[in-house]
Amino acid sequence: MSETTPCPLCKSTYTYAMDNLLICPECCHEWNPEEEAQTAGAFIVKDSNGNILKDGDSVVTIKTLPVKGSAQSIKAGTKVRNIRLVDGDHNIDCRIDGFGAMSLKSEFVKKA
């Protein structure tokens, strides 16, 4: 039996092959190992739903986010346009009306 690669999401070793895809029975993630090899060096940022984000996309916040040093917070449902992706803990740089320049975590937004 050939050895398969572990799941990139949950790191499970129980993956199996079906046609040209690898499938994880624990988290139900499906992926193509050839595509994974091509994008291994690329910088990928995903939103809370798993959609891949790119520079210039619009996103919507999914929960109310407190802002350090401000009495106001960013309300859930706030649309943010023209994002820029950066490497780091807060991987989205943007400008929010009423707040100015801001850094957000991609896990608190969804693609608009």
Backbone hydrogen bonds, N-H to C=O, Kabsch-Sander energy under -0.5 kcal/mol:
donor,donor_aa,acceptor,acceptor_aa,energy
7,C,12,S,-2.3
11,K,7,C,-1.3
16,Y,23,I,-2.3
18,M,21,L,-2.8
21,L,18,M,-2.3
22,L,31,W,-3.1
23,I,16,Y,-3.0
24,C,29,H,-2.2
28,C,24,C,-1.5
31,W,22,L,-2.1
36,E,32,N,-2.0
37,A,33,P,-1.8
38,Q,34,E,-1.5
39,T,35,E,-2.1
40,A,37,A,-0.5
42,A,39,T,-0.6
44,I,42,A,-0.7
45,V,53,L,-0.5
47,D,51,N,-2.4
48,S,109,V,-2.6
50,G,47,D,-1.4
53,L,45,V,-3.2
56,G,83,I,-3.3
57,D,54,K,-1.7
59,V,80,V,-2.7
60,V,110,K,-2.7
61,T,78,T,-2.0
62,I,108,F,-2.4
63,K,108,F,-0.6
65,L,74,I,-2.9
67,V,72,Q,-0.8
68,K,66,P,-0.5
70,S,67,V,-1.7
74,I,65,L,-2.8
75,K,73,S,-0.7
77,G,61,T,-2.2
78,T,75,K,-1.5
80,V,59,V,-3.6
82,N,56,G,-0.6
83,I,57,D,-2.2
84,R,93,D,-2.4
86,V,91,N,-1.7
91,N,89,D,-1.0
92,I,104,L,-1.8
93,D,84,R,-3.3
94,C,102,M,-2.6
96,I,100,G,-2.6
99,F,96,I,-2.2
100,G,96,I,-3.1
102,M,94,C,-2.8
104,L,92,I,-2.8
108,F,105,K,-1.6
109,V,106,S,-1.2
110,K,60,V,-2.3
112,A,58,S,-2.7
